[in-house]
Amino acid sequence: MNITKVRLKVVDRPDQPLRAVATFTIDDCFVVHDVRVMDGKGGLFICMPSKRLITGERVDVVHALNNETREKITSAIFTAYEQALVESENK
């Protein structure tokens, strides 16, 4: 599995934990939208797309089945996020 494309929209709201929203493509044939880059007490992390149940609980709509896949996704999104921050500083 290869992450072949990442698109990212940086959110400029320092008062909120949301830092960006990402879309990534796997092997040029499967797209996942609405992955959130969040800033927490332990640093940056990603949240997969989720939906709210009637009970109010949130559950992931898609998720990686193993750590290797999750690391590939996380790494690709963080790389795109860092690049977007550099590009925005250079404007």
Gaussian input, Z-matrix of N, CA and C with variables (Angstrom, degrees):
# hf/3-21g

backbone

0 1
 N
 C     1     B1
 C     2     B2     1     A1
 N     3     B3     2     A2     1     D1
 C     4     B4     3     A3     2     D2
 C     5     B5     4     A4     3     D3
 N     6     B6     5     A5     4     D4
 C     7     B7     6     A6     5     D5
 C     8     B8     7     A7     6     D6
 N     9     B9     8     A8     7     D7
 C    10    B10     9     A9     8     D8
 C    11    B11    10    A10     9     D9
 N    12    B12    11    A11    10    D10
 C    13    B13    12    A12    11    D11
 C    14    B14    13    A13    12    D12
 N    15    B15    14    A14    13    D13
 C    16    B16    15    A15    14    D14
 C    17    B17    16    A16    15    D15
 N    18    B18    17    A17    16    D16
 C    19    B19    18    A18    17    D17
 C    20    B20    19    A19    18    D18
 N    21    B21    20    A20    19    D19
 C    22    B22    21    A21    20    D20
 C    23    B23    22    A22    21    D21
 N    24    B24    23    A23    22    D22
 C    25    B25    24    A24    23    D23
 C    26    B26    25    A25    24    D24
 N    27    B27    26    A26    25    D25
 C    28    B28    27    A27    26    D26
 C    29    B29    28    A28    27    D27
 N    30    B30    29    A29    28    D28
 C    31    B31    30    A30    29    D29
 C    32    B32    31    A31    30    D30
 N    33    B33    32    A32    31    D31
 C    34    B34    33    A33    32    D32
 C    35    B35    34    A34    33    D33
 N    36    B36    35    A35    34    D34
 C    37    B37    36    A36    35    D35
 C    38    B38    37    A37    36    D36
 N    39    B39    38    A38    37    D37
 C    40    B40    39    A39    38    D38
 C    41    B41    40    A40    39    D39
 N    42    B42    41    A41    40    D40
 C    43    B43    42    A42    41    D41
 C    44    B44    43    A43    42    D42
 N    45    B45    44    A44    43    D43
 C    46    B46    45    A45    44    D44
 C    47    B47    46    A46    45    D45
 N    48    B48    47    A47    46    D46
 C    49    B49    48    A48    47    D47
 C    50    B50    49    A49    48    D48
 N    51    B51    50    A50    49    D49
 C    52    B52    51    A51    50    D50
 C    53    B53    52    A52    51    D51
 N    54    B54    53    A53    52    D52
 C    55    B55    54    A54    53    D53
 C    56    B56    55    A55    54    D54
 N    57    B57    56    A56    55    D55
 C    58    B58    57    A57    56    D56
 C    59    B59    58    A58    57    D57
 N    60    B60    59    A59    58    D58
 C    61    B61    60    A60    59    D59
 C    62    B62    61    A61    60    D60
 N    63    B63    62    A62    61    D61
 C    64    B64    63    A63    62    D62
 C    65    B65    64    A64    63    D63
 N    66    B66    65    A65    64    D64
 C    67    B67    66    A66    65    D65
 C    68    B68    67    A67    66    D66
 N    69    B69    68    A68    67    D67
 C    70    B70    69    A69    68    D68
 C    71    B71    70    A70    69    D69
 N    72    B72    71    A71    70    D70
 C    73    B73    72    A72    71    D71
 C    74    B74    73    A73    72    D72
 N    75    B75    74    A74    73    D73
 C    76    B76    75    A75    74    D74
 C    77    B77    76    A76    75    D75
 N    78    B78    77    A77    76    D76
 C    79    B79    78    A78    77    D77
 C    80    B80    79    A79    78    D78
 N    81    B81    80    A80    79    D79
 C    82    B82    81    A81    80    D80
 C    83    B83    82    A82    81    D81
 N    84    B84    83    A83    82    D82
 C    85    B85    84    A84    83    D83
 C    86    B86    85    A85    84    D84
 N    87    B87    86    A86    85    D85
 C    88    B88    87    A87    86    D86
 C    89    B89    88    A88    87    D87
 N    90    B90    89    A89    88    D88
 C    91    B91    90    A90    89    D89
 C    92    B92    91    A91    90    D90
 N    93    B93    92    A92    91    D91
 C    94    B94    93    A93    92    D92
 C    95    B95    94    A94    93    D93
 N    96    B96    95    A95    94    D94
 C    97    B97    96    A96    95    D95
 C    98    B98    97    A97    96    D96
 N    99    B99    98    A98    97    D97
 C   100   B100    99    A99    98    D98
 C   101   B101   100   A100    99    D99
 N   102   B102   101   A101   100   D100
 C   103   B103   102   A102   101   D101
 C   104   B104   103   A103   102   D102
 N   105   B105   104   A104   103   D103
 C   106   B106   105   A105   104   D104
 C   107   B107   106   A106   105   D105
 N   108   B108   107   A107   106   D106
 C   109   B109   108   A108   107   D107
 C   110   B110   109   A109   108   D108
 N   111   B111   110   A110   109   D109
 C   112   B112   111   A111   110   D110
 C   113   B113   112   A112   111   D111
 N   114   B114   113   A113   112   D112
 C   115   B115   114   A114   113   D113
 C   116   B116   115   A115   114   D114
 N   117   B117   116   A116   115   D115
 C   118   B118   117   A117   116   D116
 C   119   B119   118   A118   117   D117
 N   120   B120   119   A119   118   D118
 C   121   B121   120   A120   119   D119
 C   122   B122   121   A121   120   D120
 N   123   B123   122   A122   121   D121
 C   124   B124   123   A123   122   D122
 C   125   B125   124   A124   123   D123
 N   126   B126   125   A125   124   D124
 C   127   B127   126   A126   125   D125
 C   128   B128   127   A127   126   D126
 N   129   B129   128   A128   127   D127
 C   130   B130   129   A129   128   D128
 C   131   B131   130   A130   129   D129
 N   132   B132   131   A131   130   D130
 C   133   B133   132   A132   131   D131
 C   134   B134   133   A133   132   D132
 N   135   B135   134   A134   133   D133
 C   136   B136   135   A135   134   D134
 C   137   B137   136   A136   135   D135
 N   138   B138   137   A137   136   D136
 C   139   B139   138   A138   137   D137
 C   140   B140   139   A139   138   D138
 N   141   B141   140   A140   139   D139
 C   142   B142   141   A141   140   D140
 C   143   B143   142   A142   141   D141
 N   144   B144   143   A143   142   D142
 C   145   B145   144   A144   143   D143
 C   146   B146   145   A145   144   D144
 N   147   B147   146   A146   145   D145
 C   148   B148   147   A147   146   D146
 C   149   B149   148   A148   147   D147
 N   150   B150   149   A149   148   D148
 C   151   B151   150   A150   149   D149
 C   152   B152   151   A151   150   D150
 N   153   B153   152   A152   151   D151
 C   154   B154   153   A153   152   D152
 C   155   B155   154   A154   153   D153
 N   156   B156   155   A155   154   D154
 C   157   B157   156   A156   155   D155
 C   158   B158   157   A157   156   D156
 N   159   B159   158   A158   157   D157
 C   160   B160   159   A159   158   D158
 C   161   B161   160   A160   159   D159
 N   162   B162   161   A161   160   D160
 C   163   B163   162   A162   161   D161
 C   164   B164   163   A163   162   D162
 N   165   B165   164   A164   163   D163
 C   166   B166   165   A165   164   D164
 C   167   B167   166   A166   165   D165
 N   168   B168   167   A167   166   D166
 C   169   B169   168   A168   167   D167
 C   170   B170   169   A169   168   D168
 N   171   B171   170   A170   169   D169
 C   172   B172   171   A171   170   D170
 C   173   B173   172   A172   171   D171
 N   174   B174   173   A173   172   D172
 C   175   B175   174   A174   173   D173
 C   176   B176   175   A175   174   D174
 N   177   B177   176   A176   175   D175
 C   178   B178   177   A177   176   D176
 C   179   B179   178   A178   177   D177
 N   180   B180   179   A179   178   D178
 C   181   B181   180   A180   179   D179
 C   182   B182   181   A181   180   D180
 N   183   B183   182   A182   181   D181
 C   184   B184   183   A183   182   D182
 C   185   B185   184   A184   183   D183
 N   186   B186   185   A185   184   D184
 C   187   B187   186   A186   185   D185
 C   188   B188   187   A187   186   D186
 N   189   B189   188   A188   187   D187
 C   190   B190   189   A189   188   D188
 C   191   B191   190   A190   189   D189
 N   192   B192   191   A191   190   D190
 C   193   B193   192   A192   191   D191
 C   194   B194   193   A193   192   D192
 N   195   B195   194   A194   193   D193
 C   196   B196   195   A195   194   D194
 C   197   B197   196   A196   195   D195
 N   198   B198   197   A197   196   D196
 C   199   B199   198   A198   197   D197
 C   200   B200   199   A199   198   D198
 N   201   B201   200   A200   199   D199
 C   202   B202   201   A201   200   D200
 C   203   B203   202   A202   201   D201
 N   204   B204   203   A203   202   D202
 C   205   B205   204   A204   203   D203
 C   206   B206   205   A205   204   D204
 N   207   B207   206   A206   205   D205
 C   208   B208   207   A207   206   D206
 C   209   B209   208   A208   207   D207
 N   210   B210   209   A209   208   D208
 C   211   B211   210   A210   209   D209
 C   212   B212   211   A211   210   D210
 N   213   B213   212   A212   211   D211
 C   214   B214   213   A213   212   D212
 C   215   B215   214   A214   213   D213
 N   216   B216   215   A215   214   D214
 C   217   B217   216   A216   215   D215
 C   218   B218   217   A217   216   D216
 N   219   B219   218   A218   217   D217
 C   220   B220   219   A219   218   D218
 C   221   B221   220   A220   219   D219
 N   222   B222   221   A221   220   D220
 C   223   B223   222   A222   221   D221
 C   224   B224   223   A223   222   D222
 N   225   B225   224   A224   223   D223
 C   226   B226   225   A225   224   D224
 C   227   B227   226   A226   225   D225
 N   228   B228   227   A227   226   D226
 C   229   B229   228   A228   227   D227
 C   230   B230   229   A229   228   D228
 N   231   B231   230   A230   229   D229
 C   232   B232   231   A231   230   D230
 C   233   B233   232   A232   231   D231
 N   234   B234   233   A233   232   D232
 C   235   B235   234   A234   233   D233
 C   236   B236   235   A235   234   D234
 N   237   B237   236   A236   235   D235
 C   238   B238   237   A237   236   D236
 C   239   B239   238   A238   237   D237
 N   240   B240   239   A239   238   D238
 C   241   B241   240   A240   239   D239
 C   242   B242   241   A241   240   D240
 N   243   B243   242   A242   241   D241
 C   244   B244   243   A243   242   D242
 C   245   B245   244   A244   243   D243
 N   246   B246   245   A245   244   D244
 C   247   B247   246   A246   245   D245
 C   248   B248   247   A247   246   D246
 N   249   B249   248   A248   247   D247
 C   250   B250   249   A249   248   D248
 C   251   B251   250   A250   249   D249
 N   252   B252   251   A251   250   D250
 C   253   B253   252   A252   251   D251
 C   254   B254   253   A253   252   D252
 N   255   B255   254   A254   253   D253
 C   256   B256   255   A255   254   D254
 C   257   B257   256   A256   255   D255
 N   258   B258   257   A257   256   D256
 C   259   B259   258   A258   257   D257
 C   260   B260   259   A259   258   D258
 N   261   B261   260   A260   259   D259
 C   262   B262   261   A261   260   D260
 C   263   B263   262   A262   261   D261
 N   264   B264   263   A263   262   D262
 C   265   B265   264   A264   263   D263
 C   266   B266   265   A265   264   D264
 N   267   B267   266   A266   265   D265
 C   268   B268   267   A267   266   D266
 C   269   B269   268   A268   267   D267
 N   270   B270   269   A269   268   D268
 C   271   B271   270   A270   269   D269
 C   272   B272   271   A271   270   D270

   B1=1.4300
   B2=1.5256
   B3=1.3276
   B4=1.4524
   B5=1.5207
   B6=1.3120
   B7=1.4580
   B8=1.5284
   B9=1.3249
   B10=1.4524
   B11=1.5222
   B12=1.3230
   B13=1.4646
   B14=1.5255
   B15=1.3284
   B16=1.4699
   B17=1.5167
   B18=1.3121
   B19=1.4644
   B20=1.5152
   B21=1.3293
   B22=1.4534
   B23=1.5241
   B24=1.3143
   B25=1.4607
   B26=1.5245
   B27=1.3306
   B28=1.4613
   B29=1.5225
   B30=1.3204
   B31=1.4574
   B32=1.5207
   B33=1.3152
   B34=1.4667
   B35=1.5300
   B36=1.3298
   B37=1.4589
   B38=1.5284
   B39=1.3476
   B40=1.4658
   B41=1.5335
   B42=1.3383
   B43=1.4598
   B44=1.5311
   B45=1.3357
   B46=1.4605
   B47=1.5302
   B48=1.3415
   B49=1.4696
   B50=1.5330
   B51=1.3425
   B52=1.4627
   B53=1.5210
   B54=1.3366
   B55=1.4599
   B56=1.5218
   B57=1.3502
   B58=1.4663
   B59=1.5288
   B60=1.3319
   B61=1.4581
   B62=1.5292
   B63=1.3207
   B64=1.4644
   B65=1.5227
   B66=1.3168
   B67=1.4580
   B68=1.5189
   B69=1.3325
   B70=1.4624
   B71=1.5179
   B72=1.3404
   B73=1.4608
   B74=1.5195
   B75=1.3195
   B76=1.4626
   B77=1.5235
   B78=1.3429
   B79=1.4746
   B80=1.5306
   B81=1.3092
   B82=1.4714
   B83=1.5265
   B84=1.3505
   B85=1.4667
   B86=1.5307
   B87=1.3319
   B88=1.4688
   B89=1.5218
   B90=1.3438
   B91=1.4604
   B92=1.5272
   B93=1.3280
   B94=1.4602
   B95=1.5229
   B96=1.3237
   B97=1.4604
   B98=1.5245
   B99=1.3190
   B100=1.4705
   B101=1.5204
   B102=1.3236
   B103=1.4628
   B104=1.5283
   B105=1.3145
   B106=1.4723
   B107=1.5229
   B108=1.3420
   B109=1.4591
   B110=1.5204
   B111=1.3241
   B112=1.4580
   B113=1.5261
   B114=1.3394
   B115=1.4579
   B116=1.5243
   B117=1.3377
   B118=1.4549
   B119=1.5128
   B120=1.3088
   B121=1.4717
   B122=1.5250
   B123=1.3324
   B124=1.4634
   B125=1.5158
   B126=1.3330
   B127=1.4579
   B128=1.5166
   B129=1.3168
   B130=1.4612
   B131=1.5263
   B132=1.3320
   B133=1.4594
   B134=1.5216
   B135=1.3325
   B136=1.4570
   B137=1.5160
   B138=1.3367
   B139=1.4674
   B140=1.5157
   B141=1.2993
   B142=1.4537
   B143=1.5311
   B144=1.3347
   B145=1.4676
   B146=1.5255
   B147=1.3104
   B148=1.4553
   B149=1.5247
   B150=1.3065
   B151=1.4662
   B152=1.5237
   B153=1.3194
   B154=1.4672
   B155=1.5285
   B156=1.3202
   B157=1.4572
   B158=1.5272
   B159=1.2912
   B160=1.4610
   B161=1.5224
   B162=1.3144
   B163=1.4672
   B164=1.5272
   B165=1.3457
   B166=1.4564
   B167=1.5199
   B168=1.3171
   B169=1.4636
   B170=1.5234
   B171=1.3390
   B172=1.4661
   B173=1.5342
   B174=1.3254
   B175=1.4668
   B176=1.5297
   B177=1.3359
   B178=1.4569
   B179=1.5232
   B180=1.3296
   B181=1.4525
   B182=1.5257
   B183=1.3365
   B184=1.4639
   B185=1.5192
   B186=1.3160
   B187=1.4622
   B188=1.5172
   B189=1.3182
   B190=1.4647
   B191=1.5250
   B192=1.3169
   B193=1.4622
   B194=1.5226
   B195=1.3500
   B196=1.4555
   B197=1.5285
   B198=1.3157
   B199=1.4661
   B200=1.5224
   B201=1.3214
   B202=1.4660
   B203=1.5313
   B204=1.3086
   B205=1.4666
   B206=1.5189
   B207=1.3070
   B208=1.4765
   B209=1.5281
   B210=1.3116
   B211=1.4619
   B212=1.5311
   B213=1.3300
   B214=1.4650
   B215=1.5258
   B216=1.3202
   B217=1.4615
   B218=1.5229
   B219=1.3182
   B220=1.4672
   B221=1.5226
   B222=1.3095
   B223=1.4598
   B224=1.5278
   B225=1.3279
   B226=1.4648
   B227=1.5273
   B228=1.3209
   B229=1.4614
   B230=1.5198
   B231=1.3291
   B232=1.4712
   B233=1.5273
   B234=1.3244
   B235=1.4609
   B236=1.5277
   B237=1.3250
   B238=1.4664
   B239=1.5244
   B240=1.3280
   B241=1.4705
   B242=1.5277
   B243=1.3150
   B244=1.4674
   B245=1.5238
   B246=1.3218
   B247=1.4670
   B248=1.5310
   B249=1.3150
   B250=1.4697
   B251=1.5245
   B252=1.3336
   B253=1.4623
   B254=1.5323
   B255=1.3324
   B256=1.4680
   B257=1.5311
   B258=1.3331
   B259=1.4601
   B260=1.5295
   B261=1.3316
   B262=1.4619
   B263=1.5293
   B264=1.3323
   B265=1.4726
   B266=1.5160
   B267=1.3409
   B268=1.4520
   B269=1.5379
   B270=1.3119
   B271=1.4727
   B272=1.5054
   A1=109.56
   A2=115.77
   A3=120.97
   A4=110.40
   A5=115.94
   A6=121.06
   A7=104.77
   A8=117.20
   A9=120.76
   A10=113.61
   A11=117.54
   A12=119.65
   A13=109.17
   A14=115.03
   A15=120.97
   A16=107.35
   A17=116.78
   A18=122.19
   A19=106.60
   A20=115.78
   A21=119.28
   A22=110.19
   A23=115.82
   A24=121.43
   A25=107.27
   A26=115.89
   A27=121.22
   A28=108.79
   A29=116.18
   A30=122.64
   A31=107.58
   A32=116.90
   A33=121.97
   A34=109.79
   A35=115.95
   A36=122.34
   A37=108.49
   A38=118.09
   A39=120.85
   A40=113.93
   A41=117.23
   A42=120.98
   A43=112.45
   A44=117.54
   A45=122.83
   A46=110.19
   A47=118.80
   A48=120.27
   A49=113.91
   A50=117.77
   A51=120.65
   A52=109.82
   A53=117.24
   A54=121.65
   A55=112.86
   A56=117.14
   A57=120.31
   A58=109.40
   A59=114.25
   A60=121.22
   A61=106.52
   A62=116.04
   A63=121.10
   A64=112.15
   A65=113.92
   A66=123.84
   A67=105.71
   A68=117.55
   A69=118.72
   A70=110.40
   A71=113.95
   A72=121.71
   A73=108.93
   A74=115.17
   A75=122.17
   A76=108.31
   A77=115.64
   A78=122.73
   A79=113.38
   A80=117.34
   A81=122.78
   A82=113.42
   A83=117.68
   A84=117.75
   A85=115.05
   A86=118.63
   A87=120.33
   A88=107.90
   A89=117.10
   A90=121.85
   A91=110.19
   A92=115.14
   A93=121.91
   A94=107.45
   A95=116.13
   A96=122.95
   A97=110.93
   A98=115.56
   A99=123.72
   A100=115.11
   A101=116.45
   A102=120.89
   A103=106.21
   A104=116.64
   A105=120.66
   A106=110.73
   A107=115.61
   A108=122.16
   A109=105.64
   A110=115.96
   A111=121.91
   A112=110.05
   A113=114.80
   A114=121.32
   A115=107.67
   A116=115.97
   A117=120.90
   A118=111.42
   A119=116.14
   A120=121.03
   A121=111.87
   A122=117.16
   A123=121.20
   A124=113.56
   A125=117.88
   A126=121.91
   A127=111.75
   A128=115.91
   A129=121.12
   A130=111.34
   A131=114.77
   A132=121.54
   A133=108.04
   A134=116.93
   A135=119.99
   A136=110.14
   A137=114.77
   A138=122.82
   A139=107.44
   A140=115.95
   A141=120.33
   A142=109.85
   A143=116.69
   A144=119.60
   A145=109.81
   A146=115.91
   A147=119.80
   A148=110.52
   A149=114.86
   A150=120.34
   A151=108.13
   A152=114.90
   A153=120.42
   A154=108.25
   A155=116.03
   A156=121.87
   A157=109.82
   A158=116.73
   A159=121.50
   A160=110.80
   A161=117.59
   A162=122.65
   A163=112.57
   A164=116.51
   A165=120.85
   A166=112.86
   A167=117.03
   A168=121.70
   A169=109.59
   A170=116.68
   A171=121.85
   A172=108.73
   A173=115.78
   A174=121.10
   A175=108.96
   A176=116.26
   A177=120.93
   A178=110.27
   A179=116.06
   A180=122.15
   A181=109.70
   A182=116.30
   A183=122.68
   A184=107.88
   A185=115.95
   A186=120.00
   A187=109.66
   A188=115.15
   A189=121.22
   A190=109.38
   A191=116.09
   A192=120.41
   A193=113.45
   A194=116.91
   A195=118.65
   A196=109.68
   A197=115.96
   A198=121.48
   A199=112.88
   A200=117.82
   A201=120.93
   A202=110.70
   A203=116.35
   A204=120.38
   A205=110.87
   A206=116.26
   A207=119.40
   A208=110.24
   A209=118.13
   A210=121.32
   A211=111.66
   A212=117.92
   A213=120.81
   A214=110.61
   A215=115.90
   A216=120.78
   A217=110.22
   A218=116.57
   A219=121.46
   A220=110.70
   A221=117.26
   A222=121.60
   A223=111.52
   A224=116.73
   A225=120.50
   A226=111.02
   A227=117.38
   A228=120.95
   A229=110.68
   A230=118.22
   A231=120.35
   A232=111.38
   A233=117.56
   A234=120.92
   A235=110.03
   A236=117.01
   A237=120.93
   A238=110.77
   A239=117.13
   A240=121.06
   A241=111.00
   A242=117.06
   A243=120.97
   A244=110.98
   A245=116.69
   A246=121.09
   A247=110.32
   A248=118.01
   A249=121.36
   A250=110.82
   A251=117.22
   A252=120.51
   A253=110.56
   A254=116.94
   A255=121.36
   A256=110.17
   A257=116.36
   A258=120.29
   A259=111.94
   A260=117.24
   A261=119.60
   A262=111.08
   A263=118.23
   A264=121.39
   A265=111.38
   A266=117.34
   A267=121.98
   A268=112.99
   A269=117.17
   A270=119.93
   A271=111.39
   D1=132.06
   D2=177.00
   D3=-126.19
   D4=138.87
   D5=172.06
   D6=-84.03
   D7=110.04
   D8=-172.97
   D9=-97.17
   D10=-13.09
   D11=178.46
   D12=-159.36
   D13=141.14
   D14=173.47
   D15=-133.97
   D16=127.15
   D17=172.20
   D18=-115.37
   D19=143.11
   D20=-171.39
   D21=-143.35
   D22=138.55
   D23=173.21
   D24=-118.10
   D25=114.41
   D26=179.07
   D27=-75.52
   D28=137.45
   D29=178.06
   D30=-104.04
   D31=119.64
   D32=-176.57
   D33=-96.79
   D34=71.80
   D35=178.88
   D36=-135.40
   D37=83.71
   D38=-175.38
   D39=-59.37
   D40=-21.19
   D41=-179.35
   D42=-81.55
   D43=-5.29
   D44=-178.91
   D45=-116.07
   D46=151.59
   D47=178.67
   D48=-75.66
   D49=-17.92
   D50=179.49
   D51=-71.28
   D52=124.62
   D53=-178.93
   D54=-106.59
   D55=-30.46
   D56=-179.00
   D57=-165.09
   D58=162.74
   D59=173.21
   D60=-124.03
   D61=129.64
   D62=-173.72
   D63=-119.13
   D64=154.95
   D65=169.73
   D66=-127.79
   D67=133.14
   D68=177.23
   D69=-131.15
   D70=152.32
   D71=-179.44
   D72=-115.10
   D73=136.37
   D74=177.80
   D75=-105.89
   D76=124.57
   D77=175.40
   D78=49.59
   D79=35.39
   D80=179.61
   D81=53.69
   D82=24.79
   D83=-177.46
   D84=-143.55
   D85=-5.08
   D86=-178.91
   D87=-143.20
   D88=127.53
   D89=-175.15
   D90=-115.89
   D91=138.88
   D92=174.46
   D93=-121.11
   D94=123.01
   D95=-179.52
   D96=-102.59
   D97=163.39
   D98=169.57
   D99=63.86
   D100=39.42
   D101=171.67
   D102=-85.41
   D103=125.42
   D104=-176.38
   D105=-97.14
   D106=135.06
   D107=171.52
   D108=-96.87
   D109=117.31
   D110=-174.53
   D111=-115.53
   D112=151.37
   D113=176.34
   D114=-111.38
   D115=114.11
   D116=-179.03
   D117=-117.38
   D118=-174.45
   D119=-179.13
   D120=-60.78
   D121=-30.83
   D122=179.85
   D123=-92.79
   D124=4.94
   D125=-179.02
   D126=110.82
   D127=-163.21
   D128=-178.36
   D129=-73.75
   D130=145.88
   D131=173.71
   D132=-152.72
   D133=163.96
   D134=178.15
   D135=-108.65
   D136=149.84
   D137=173.59
   D138=-120.16
   D139=124.45
   D140=177.89
   D141=-70.73
   D142=161.36
   D143=177.94
   D144=-56.35
   D145=140.46
   D146=-177.69
   D147=-140.65
   D148=167.58
   D149=174.47
   D150=-130.93
   D151=154.78
   D152=179.87
   D153=-95.60
   D154=128.82
   D155=177.08
   D156=-80.54
   D157=168.24
   D158=178.36
   D159=-57.12
   D160=-31.59
   D161=-179.58
   D162=-73.26
   D163=-10.90
   D164=-176.76
   D165=96.93
   D166=-13.38
   D167=178.74
   D168=-70.40
   D169=144.10
   D170=176.86
   D171=-102.66
   D172=135.99
   D173=177.27
   D174=-128.88
   D175=142.88
   D176=178.67
   D177=-64.99
   D178=139.21
   D179=175.19
   D180=-83.82
   D181=-38.52
   D182=174.38
   D183=-133.07
   D184=153.05
   D185=177.07
   D186=-163.22
   D187=156.22
   D188=177.48
   D189=-72.59
   D190=145.65
   D191=-179.87
   D192=-91.87
   D193=-9.60
   D194=178.33
   D195=-148.99
   D196=164.91
   D197=-176.58
   D198=-64.93
   D199=-36.50
   D200=-179.61
   D201=-60.67
   D202=-45.46
   D203=179.56
   D204=-66.21
   D205=-43.38
   D206=179.20
   D207=-61.68
   D208=-40.63
   D209=178.89
   D210=-64.20
   D211=-40.36
   D212=177.36
   D213=-60.76
   D214=-45.81
   D215=-179.60
   D216=-64.28
   D217=-48.49
   D218=-178.93
   D219=-60.55
   D220=-45.95
   D221=-178.88
   D222=-61.45
   D223=-44.74
   D224=-179.32
   D225=-64.05
   D226=-41.04
   D227=-179.38
   D228=-70.59
   D229=-42.67
   D230=178.56
   D231=-64.16
   D232=-37.74
   D233=177.34
   D234=-62.60
   D235=-44.96
   D236=178.33
   D237=-64.60
   D238=-37.47
   D239=178.73
   D240=-64.82
   D241=-46.83
   D242=178.88
   D243=-61.69
   D244=-40.80
   D245=178.56
   D246=-65.08
   D247=-40.39
   D248=178.82
   D249=-64.60
   D250=-37.42
   D251=178.16
   D252=-65.61
   D253=-42.72
   D254=178.63
   D255=-62.70
   D256=-45.17
   D257=179.39
   D258=-62.16
   D259=-38.72
   D260=-179.60
   D261=-70.17
   D262=-30.81
   D263=176.76
   D264=-70.67
   D265=-30.46
   D266=-177.38
   D267=-82.94
   D268=-3.38
   D269=-179.72
   D270=-83.09

